Amino acid sequence: MSAVSIFNDVIGPVMRGPSSSHCAAALRIGRLARDLMEGDITEVLVEFDRSGSLPTTHESQGSDMGLFGGLLGWDADDERLPGSSQALAEAGIKLRIETVDVGDPHPNTYRLTLSNAREQRSLIAISTGGGMVQVLIIDGVPMPMDGGYHETLIWLPKTAHPDFEADQVLRHASGDLQILQIKGASFVSTAHLPVIAVKRLSPVLPVPSRKDMHVPFTSCAEMLAQDGTKQTPLWRLALAYEMARGQFTEREVIDKMIAILHILRKSIASGITGTQYEDRVLGHQSGRFQELMQVGKLLDGGALNRIVLYVTALMEVKSSMGVIVAAPTAGACAALPGAVIGMAEAMGKSEEDMAQAMLAAGLIGVFIATRWTFAAEVGGCQAEGGSAASMAAAALVTLAGGTRDQAISAASLAFQSMLGLICDPIANRVEAPCLGKNVMAASNALSCANMALADFDPLIPLDEVIDAAKNVAAMMPREHRCTSLGGLAITPSSLEIERKLGARKAQGCGGCGCH
């Protein structure tokens, strides 16, 4: 698979919905499946393995919403997404969702069987966290793709041996035929070939993949060895990384991050003003926090109070199906931007300064995503909230003008204190305790940033902390990894809230936000 990109894997996608590993990833899988059927789908069978995370969460955490939107060809921030189930039915697409016992090794595995009057195709794909996906198998044939290439699939007689100018050509056996999987910057022509069938799957990632792509480093240790005693600011090292990964200019990278900041600041403002959505646990609360903060009725937290306000506002936008940026995930979307924007405003910093801080955070995220995952279904909330805290700590040190090593120390310190954090969404919604965990991650980031600026010793290098989190995850029971089968999710109060929300939906409200 392609090297991690800050804008693909870490800060993004721009989306709606409670969970990037459910909503955005499912939508991307749906988009690829739609292309496999050339947009002509009359029936879909969706199968989830009983031992995975999706049988208990696919409806309430947005997998259905995202998958249906993808099958319809929509984008991850489409305002129609909350109504995708009804839209799928209105499009004449028959749907079945079943739970099966197949022993899928990844908890976020989607098995799709798609039909129309002419053909039936199958696709198996996984959501790997933060909206990223991997297609594993098409029509029973291992056929890896991550959504970064234009993929041309050509069914040919085994005797045919055409040559193509492309980034990568994979040959797969399929009965009496062969399938050529051609990855490139564009689709290839099949003129004058004895083609049995051809499918063209468009990329679903904002930063495309390409042949002979090289990034300067993939781990924190490699980066430090390369930079040596130069103490190049972390954001500049991030800039160099993303310029190499995406073939961007320096200005293009910074402008991309500023564009993301504009989305985030708009979402913060809308969250404070007030959000409405029926199918959620918590209502609008950030407005009251702002009122009390402005009149001095809260404890004096300095800039931290502004950060808490922004974090809570963003979480409310997420839970009301507003537009957010997964940074690094939707469940942990608020800690990093809330901390950066809140602190930068308190310090009188510019958007350029904010963009630099976000880039520094993005590079910490690259190291995490390369070595491990952002998916709570794999690693618990330490993979989401822990990563967000680590990224935010490095960003805040960058805002303060700290050194490269201080930013990395802050990232290590913040991640260390989040190891073992479970994912146990109340009432099977990604709202609480996610709200408190985002606030905790941002607060932790601020504390660790100040400790690092004062040269506190983190003792454990960042790469080793990431590896430790991965090892902890391997020992974490399935019930504590975003299945709603453990922790707060199974308390009597949580189950009662879930029952009431389910009864409300059964009475005819689909969560459109009309109340």
N, C-alpha and C positions, 0 to 999 in steps of 0.2 A: 504494500500500500504506500501511498505518497507520504512525503514528509509532512509533519504537522505545520499548519499555517495559523498565525494569530487570528486572522479574520475568518477562517473556516472552522477551526476547532476550539478556539479559546474565547474570543469576544465576538459573539454572533451565534446563531442567526438572529436577525430581527424577526420577531414572531409574536403570535398570540397564543395563549394557553398556559396551563399550570406547570407543564413539565416539558423541557426540551427533549429529553430522552424518550418521552411518550409522544408529544404533539409534533414537534418539528421533525424528528427522525421518522415517525410514522408517515408524515406527509411526504417526505423525500422518498421513502420506500414506495408509497402509493404513486408518486409521479413516475418512478422508474417502471412500476408495474403497468401503469397506463401506457407508457411508450412501448412496452413489450407487446401490448395488444393494439397498438396503433390508434389508441383512443376509442376503440370499439369494444366496450365491455357490457355484457348483459347479465352476467352472474359472477359472484365472487364468494369463494369459501375461504374464511380466515380461521386458521387453527393455531392455538396456543398450547404449549406443553404444560401439563398439570404442575410440574415441579418448578416452573419459572415464575416470574413476577406478574405476568400479564393477565392470567385468569382472574385475579382478584382486583386488578387496577385498570384494565383497559378502558372501561367506560368512565369511571370517575376522574381519572388522571389525564384524560384527553387523547389516548391512543386512537380510539374510534374517530373522534373529531378530526384528528390529523390525517389518519389513513384515508378516511372518506374524502377529505378535501384534496388529498393528493390524487386519488383515483379520478376526481373531477377536474384535475389540472390546475388547482388553485395554488397560490403562493402562501408561505407560512404566516404572513401578516394580513391575509385577506379578511376583511371585516365580516364576511359571510360564514366563517368557520364554525361559529357556534350552532349554525343551522345546517351543517354538512350532512347529518343523518337524513333529514327530510329532503335535502337537495338530491342526495343519492337515490332515494326512492322515487322522487319526481323525474329523475333521469332514466327511470326504468331499469335500474340495476338491482337485481335480486341479491340479497345478502344473507349469508349464514355464518355464524361465529360458533366454533366448537372447541372444546377442551379435549386434548388427546394425550396419550402416554407414549411419548417417543424418545424421551431422554435427551432433549436438546441441551448441550453443555452451557449455552449462554442463556441467562434469564430473560433477555429481551429479544426473543426469536419470533419472527413473523413468518408463517407458512401460508402462502396465498396460492389458490387455484383459481384461474380466471378463464372465463368462457365467453364466446359469442357464437353466432350461427355457423362460423367457418372453422373455428379452432378452439383448442384448450391449451393453456400454458400454465406452468407453475413456477413459483419463485420463492426462495427461502432467503431471508435477510435478517440482520441483527441491528439493533440500536446500540451503539457503543458508548453513548454519553455525550451530552452537550449538543445534541442534534445530529451527530455524525452517525453514518451508517456503513454497513458492509453487506453487499450482496454476496451470498455464498454459493448458491446453486440455482440454475435455471433449467427447467425441464429435466431434472434429475442429474444434470451434468455440473460438476464444480466449475464455476465461472466467476472468479473474484472481480469485484468492482466496488469503488468507494464513492462514485458520483462525481469524480473530478475530471473525467474524460468524456468526449464524444465516443460512445461505444457502438460500433457497427458489428452486428452478429449475422453471419452468413452461413446458411446451411448448404453444403455442396456435396457432390459425390466424392468418395474417398480418393478417386483417381485424379481429381483436380488439384493443381499446385500453383495457384496464382501468387504473384508477388505484389506487395503493397508498400508504398511509402507511408509509414505510420510510426508513431512512437513505440508501439508494442503490438505484436501479432501473436496470439495464443491459439493453438490448434487443439481441439477437443474431439474425441471420438464419441459418436452417438449412433449406435446400431450400425446400419449400413452406410451412414453418412459421416461427414466431419463438420464441425462447427468452427468457423474462424471467428475469433473475438478480437476485433481490431480497435485499439485505443489510440486516439489522436486528438489533435486540436480542432478537427472537423470530421464530418462523416466522409467515408470513402465511396467512390463510385463502384457500382457492381455491373456496369454495362459490359456486355460481351462475355459474361461469366455464366456457366451452367447452374444458375442459382435455383435451389429448391425453395428457399425462403430467406428473407432478410428482415432484420429488425434494427431500428436505430433508437438508442436510448440517449437522451440529452443529459448533459451534466446538471447536477443539482446543487453544486457548491459555488460560492462566489469567486473563489480563487482557484482557477483550473490547475490540473496537473499537466506535466509535460515531460518529454524525454530528456534524459541526461540532466535532471535537476539536481543541484547540489546546494546544501545549506552549510553554513560555516561551522556549526556545532549542533549537537542534539541533546547534550546534557550540561548541567551546570559545571561539572568538573572539566569537561572539554572546553567550555567557554573560558573558564579561569586560566586553564593552561595556555590557551591561545592568546588571551589578552595580557597575561603575565602581570607585570608591575605597572602597566599603563593606567589602571584604574579608570578605564573608559566608562562614562556613565551608563547605567544599565539600559536606559531608554535608547541610547545610541547603538548599543549592541543589539537591542531588539529591532531597531531600524535596519541595521545591516542584515539581520536574519530575514526579515520579511521582504526586504528588497531582493534578496537572493531567491527566496521561496516563490515569490510571485512575479518576478521580473518588473518590479515597480521602481519608479524614481523615489527619492527621499520625500519630495513634496507630495507625491501620490499617496504614500503610506500615511503621512501626517494628516492629509486632507480626508482620507478614509476614516481615520479615527475621530477627527473633528465632526464629520457627518454623523457618526454614531453618537457622539456627545450631544449633538442637537436633538436627536431622537430621545435620548435619555432625559435631557433637561425638560423637554416638552412633556414627557411622561410623568416626571416628578411634579410638574405644575398641575397637571390634570388630576394626579392622585391627591394632592393637597386640597384642590377645589372640591373633590368629591366624586366617588364612583358608585355605580349601582350594578348589581347583578344578582339574580335570584338564587342560583345554585352555588352558594358558597357559605362557608362557616361564619366568617367575620364580615361586618359591615365597615363603613367608613369611620376610621378612628384617627387618622393622621391630622385632620383638620382641627380637632380638639387639642391635640398635642401642640400644634402651632399656636393656637389661641393662648394656651397657658404659658407657653414659652415666651410669647411676646409681652405678656403682662407680668412676667417674673414669678409665676406661681409654681414653676418647676425647680428642682434642685439645680444648682449652678454646675452644669457640665461643660460650660464653654462651647467650643466648636463641636463637641460630641453630641450636644443636643440637636444641633442642625443636622448632623449626620444621621442620628436616629430618626429625625423627621423625614429625611429624604429616603432612608431605607424603608420605612413603613409606608410611605407614599408609593414607592415603586412596587412593593409587595401587594398593595391594594389594587394597583393598575393590573398587575399580573392576574390576580384572582377574579378580576372583573372582565377578563378577556381583552384588555387593552393591549396596546403595542409595547413590547419590552425588548430588551436585548439580552440574550442568554450570555452571562458573563461570570463564570463559565457555563452555567446552566440556568434554566428558568427557575428551578427551585431555589437556587442561590444567586438570583439575578440582581439582588439589591445591595448586597454588602459592599462589593467593589465600587460600583458607580456612586452609591450613596456616600461612601467614605471619601472618594476622590473629589466629587463635585462639592460636597458639603465643606470639606476642609479647604479646597481651593478657593471657594467663595469667601470663607472666613479669613483667608490669608490675602485676598485681593489678587489672586492669580488669574492669568488669562486662559482662554481655551487652548492656546498652544501649549501652555504649561500642563493643563489637564491632559491633553493628548499625549504628551511625553510621559506622564505618570501612568496612563493607561497602557502605553506601549511597554513600559517596564513591567507592569503587571502581566501583560500578555506573554512576555518572554518566560516569566516564572510558570505560567500556564503551559507553555510549550514543553518545558521540562517535565511537568506533571503528566501531560497527555502522552508524551513520547514514552515515558517509563510505565505509565499506569492508566488511569481512567478518571473521568468525571462522573461516571454513572453510579448513582446511589444503589441501583439494583445489584451492582457488582461489589461496591465498597462501602455501602452505608453513607450517612451524611458526612462522614469525614472526607469522602471523595468530592462532595459538593461544597459544604460549608467550610471544611478544612482547606480546600483548594482556594476558595474565595478569600478566606482570611489571609492565607499566605500571599496571594497575589496583591491584595489590598495593602498589606504591610509594606511590600516593596514599593508600591505606588506612592504611599504616603512619605516614605523616606526620600523618594525622588522629588516629590513636591517640596520637601524641606531642604533640598540641595545636598542631601547626604551622598556618600560615596557608593560606588559599585558594591564593595564588600559589605557596607552597612545595609544596603537594600537586600542583599542576599541573606544576611544574618537575620533581618527582620522577618523575611519569608520563612526561614527555618524555624525561628522561635514561634511564630504564629501557628504554623502547621503542627508543631510538636504538641501544643496544648489542645489540639482538636482530634488527636488520634483516638479511635474507639467510638466516635460519635455515631449513634445509630440513626436510621431513617424510619420514623414511625408516624406517618401522617394521620392526624386526627380526622375521623369520619371519612377516611380514604380520600381526602382532598389535600392538595399540596399548598396548604395555607398555614397551618399550625401543627406542630411547633416550629414550622419553617420560618415564620415571622420572627420569633424570638431567636432562632439560630442565625438568621441573617444579621440581626442587631448584635448578637454576641460576636459574630465573625468580624463585623466592622469595629466594634469596641476592642476586641482582641488585637486587631490590626493596628489600631491607634496606639495601644499600650506597647506593643512589640516594636512599632516604629520608633517610639521615643526611647525604648530600651536600647535598640540598635544604634540610634544616634548618640547615645551615651556610652557606646562600645561595650554593652553587655555581651558576654560570650555565649553563642548558641550551642557550643560543644559538638553538636552533630551536624555534619554537612547536609545541605538541602537534598542532594540526591539520596543520601542514606535515609533521611526522614521519609521521602516518598516511598522508598523501598520498604521501610518499616510499616507505613500505612497499608501498602499492598499485602504484606504478611498478616497484618491484623485483620484485613478484610477476608483473607482465606480462612480465618478461624471464626468469623462472624456468622451466626446462624441466619438462615434464609429469612426467618421471621423478623429480623432487624434490618433487612435490606430492601426497604420500599415495597413490601408486600401487603402492608396493613394487617399483618398477622401477629404483631408483637408490640411491646412498649406501650405508649399512650394510645395507640390505635385500637387496642382491645380493652381499654377501660370501659366501665359501664356508661360513663358520660359520653365517650366517643361513639360508642355503638348506638346510643340514643340519638345523638345528633345526626348520625348517618341514617338512622331509621326515619327521622323527621324529614330530612332532605329527600330521601327516596319516596316518601309518601307525598311530598309536595310535587315532585316530578310526575308521579303516577296520576295526580289530579289534573295534569294537563299543562303544567308550566315546564318548558324545556330550558329554562335558564336564559331567556333572551334578554333579561335586564329591564323588562317592562314595568317592574314593580319597584 
